[in-house]
Amino acid sequence: MAAAASQAPRSMRSIRVLVTPTPLNFAERRSVLQVLEQHGPVEVFRMTQGYNANFVSVTKNPATASRLVASSPLSYSIPVPRETTQVSLPDVPQEPVPLDADPPSRPGRASTWNPSSGPDDTWPQYKKFKLEVFPEPDYGHQFAVAPSPLRQPWPPAYEQDRSFTAATLKQSLPRTIAAKGLAHWFLNLDHVFTNSEARRLQLKSWLPSKMKGLRPEQDEGLRPEQVQFKG
């Protein structure tokens, strides 16, 4: 039964998650996934490129996706870590602490109670988030990895790199499985044409505006076997 649910179409298990306010760090983004996993297992959780408050997720079974959509919006809170500023002066000699002295107070914790402290000084503090979950049956998962530079194989220029940097790294790197890739660390792939890009440029050169200078000189009365192209 579980295997059949996991093999359900991704369109039935895909959801869109909008977060308010925008998660600002890894811990806040991870909390979004943790809330989703409270309703069932999640197979894919990906932030939409360029939109830090927009996520696409794929649950393991359609029931989890339906349950999340039905429960939307979801609200939760996470504790905010307290920021402490510690000033260290390595060049200033510090006096030794006597053995009978009181132990120093731990950083980030007040050593004495201040009666004038207001409610804002209480700790821990919490940050509230709201998740809005929508079904996303039309999301093109097959095109989601297209912008990734790691999707396509290495271009031929990768094997043809004979730069001084590559030669030096090949001799100095340890003989590990990662040595081959690390040797070409500084290869500039931005100027290397892939097969698809080379084909696109070739088709672009065949446009009528590019071929005006390549028309055969049939207007001059030449026989077909005498036709030449202007280069």
N, C-alpha and C positions, 0 to 999 in steps of 0.2 A: 504493500500500500504506500509506504514512504517512497519507494523507488518510483512508483507511478506518479506520485505528486511532484517529485523532483524533475521528472521528464515532461512535465506540462509545458506548454509553449511559454516562452519568455514574455510574450505580450500579456499573459494573464498574471505574471508575477512581477511586472515592472511597475515601479511607482516613482513619483516625483515628490521630493521633500523640500519645502521652503521653510527657512529658519529665520526667526525674528527674536532678538537682533542678530546681526551678522556675527558668526563665530570668528574670533580674532586669533586664536592659537590652536595648537594641536589638541590640547586637552578639551577645549570647547567643541571642536569638530568630532572628536572621539565620543563625547557625550551624546551626540546625535545618534551615532551608530548604536551605542549602548541602550538608548531608549527604544530604538527600533527592535533590537534583539530581545527586549522584554516581551514582545508579542510573538516571537517566533524566530527561527534561524534565518540569517541573511547571507546570501552568496556573493552579492556584488554591492559595493557602496562606493560611489565615485562622485567627487565634486565636479560640477560643471565648470569647464575652463572659462575663466574670466568672471565667474559669479560665485563669490565665496559663501553666499547664503542659499545656494541652489544645489541640490544633490539628486543623483539618480541612483536608485537601488533596485536590486532584484532579490526577492525573497526565495526561499527554498521551495515553498509550496504556495499555491494560489490562495489558500485559506488565510495565511499570514498577511498577504497583501490586502485582501478584502477586510480583514480585521483592523488593519492600520488605517485604511481609508474610512471605515465606519467610525473609528475612534477619534478621527481628526476634528478639531485641533488638539494636540497634546501639549501640555504644559509641564515643565519641570524646572528644578533649580539645582545649581551646582555650587559648591563652596569656592569662593575667590581666594587664591593664595595671597597671604599678606606679604607685602614688599618690605624688606628690611634693608637698611643701608648701613653697612659696616665699613668703617674707615680704618685702614691699617697704615701704620707708619713704620716701615721696616728700618728706616735709617735712625730712628729715635730709640735709644736703649730704654728698655722697660725695667721698672723696679721689680725685684723678686717678690712674690707673694708670701707673707709669713705663714707658717704652718698652722697657727691658731686663728688665722683670719677667716672671715666668712667666705664661703664659695661665691664666685661671681655669678651674677644673674645670667640666665640663658638669653642669647640674642633673640629679639622678637617677642619677648615677654616682659611685662612691666614688673619691676621688683617691689613696688609699693602701690597701694590702691589710691587712686586720685578721686576724691569725692566730687570734684567738679566735672568729671568726665560725663559727656552727654551720651545719648543713645547711639550716635554715629561711631563712638569709640569701641563699641562691643564687637567681639570677634568670636566665631567666624562670621563673615558676611557672605551672602549668597547672591548669585546672578540668575535671573529668571529667563527662560527661553520658551518660545512657542513654536511647535512644529505643525505645519499644514501639509497634509499628505493627499496626493491626487493620483489616480490611476494614469499610467503612461503606456498604453498599449501600442502606440505608433513609434516608440523610440527605436532608432536604427542602431542596434548594438553592433552590427557588422561594420559600421562606419565610425564607431567611437574611437578606435585606435588609429584612425587615419592620420591625425595631426602628430602622432608620436614619431620622433626621429628614429626610434628603435624598431619600427614596424617592418621596414624594408631591409633586405640583406645589404651587407657592405658593398659599396661600389668597387669596380676594378681598381680604382686609384688606391684603394687600401692596400692591396698586395703589391702595387707598383711604387709604393713610397720608398724612396732611396735617400731620404734626407739625412743630414748629419745627426739630427736629434734622434731619429729612429734607429740609426746604426749604433749610436752610443747607448741608447736604452737597451737594445738587444744584447749588448755585451755586459751590461751592468746589472740587469734585472735578474732575480733568482729564477731558476728553471721551474716555473709553476705553470698551471693552466691559464693564468691571467697574464703571463708575460707577453704573449703575442698581441693581445689587445692594448696593453699598457705601452708597448713600444711605439705605437702609432697614436699616442695620446694627443699630440699637437697637430694631427692631420686636419686641415681646414676642409671640412665637408661642405661648407656653404657654396664653394665654387666648383664642386664636383657634380657633373651631370649624371643623373640616373638614366636608365634605359627609357623610362616613360617621358622624362624631360627632353632627352635627345630626340625622341620620336615627335614630340610636340613641336620642337623647334624646326624639325624637318618639314612637318606639315605646314607650319607657318611660312616657310620659305616658298611654298608652292602656291601662295595666294596670287591672284591675278595681278595685284599691284607690284609684286616682287618678280613676276615673270614677264613684264613688259620688255625688258632687255634681252629676253631669251627667245623671242618669237622667231621662227624660221623666216628666211628672206624669200618667201614664195612670191611676194609682190614684185620681185625683180626679174621674174621669168626664169628662175633656176629650176632645173629638174630635181625631182625628189632626192636622187642620189647625190646631188651637189649641194643640198641644203646643209648649212652649217649654223651653229649657234654662237652667238656672241657671248664670250665669257666675261 
